[in-house]
Amino acid sequence: MEQRILGKTGRNVSIVGLGTWQLGADWGNVDPAQAQAILEASVESGVTLFDTADVYGDGKSEQAIGKFLKDNPGLGVTVATKMGRRMEQRPDNYTLANFRQWVDRSRKNLGTDTLDLVQLHCPPTPVYSNNEVYDALDTLVADGAIRNYGVSVERTDEALEAIRHEGTASVQIILNAFRLKPLDEVLPAAKAAGVGIIARVPLASGLLSGKYSKDTTFAENDHRNYNRKGEAFDVGETFSGVDYELGLKAVKEFEGLVPEGATTAQAAIAWIAAQDGVTTVIPGARNVEQARANAAAATVSIGKEFDDGVRWIYDHYFREAIHPRW
């Protein structure tokens, strides 16, 4: 699989990585053996980036990755984790002392002395412009607890603020066919600053798989059930913030663009990877077949007609509601 340099980390990572929220919680239950099989299938398919967080399953996702890497040493996989959501979301909780505590927990979960990449996990907006926060992160790098740090954001203005800071190695942001605003300023700014872009929620929580309908039901502990109106966290994390039924209509349009030989999901992933400035795309997988199919999206070619179609769908269905908000 094609590899790209992940911003200021200097590390080569696959253009399709693996998001591992599903291996922890909030998408229904995942059997531990199944989690190991998904990680194995991803690596066999060329994936060299795992993205996780300390709160996914209260550490279960990190622990699953730690076990896999311990049992399969020398794979050259980069692990990007996140921190900051283990406490009340107040700017004054983003301190060096708390960072040390969170990082130590992740190091234990992942079975490593030094974390490859730690991202602030969608903190309150003022955190991104607080120089003391970046000083604390620089201290963790100097101490050898982490190699690099980045941010995960909800909004484009947060991304642009983080990119201004010299130590920011990467920005993780929601980018998919139903969320185009990062194309306007964030991707060009990141490219100019040498900051990597990790595109998350590439399938709009599965909408862009083309497999859902009005009758689809989700488990009680699946965020696509309990967070549709932002009851638990930012609504933009669930179906990219788009209305579910409107999203279903837009998917029908999207399916008409999909090139022969590709699935709807593969085309959605490939379109993101083709955007100038994107380093890697991190779809999740609930089973081995999904993991392999997602990785195969790296071979799908996207042309101008497809790109034009995506932009028309966005303008027609979503721009008015989505563009001003995130």
JOURJO-V826701 format. One record per helix or strand. SS is the DSSP state (a for helix, b for strand). FROM is the first residue (numbers start at 1). LEN is the number of residues. If there is no record, write none. Layout:
ss->[SS	SS]
from->[FROM	FROM]
len->[LEN	LEN]
This chain:
ss->[b	a	b	b	b	a	b	a	b	a	b	a	a	b	a	a	b	a	b	b	b	a	a	b	a	b	a	a	a	a	a	b	b	a	a	a]
from->[3	7	12	16	18	21	27	32	49	56	78	91	96	115	125	131	146	156	168	176	179	181	186	196	207	222	223	235	239	244	264	280	284	288	304	319]
len->[3	3	3	1	2	3	1	13	3	16	6	3	15	7	5	13	7	8	7	1	1	3	8	5	3	1	4	3	3	12	10	2	1	12	14	4]
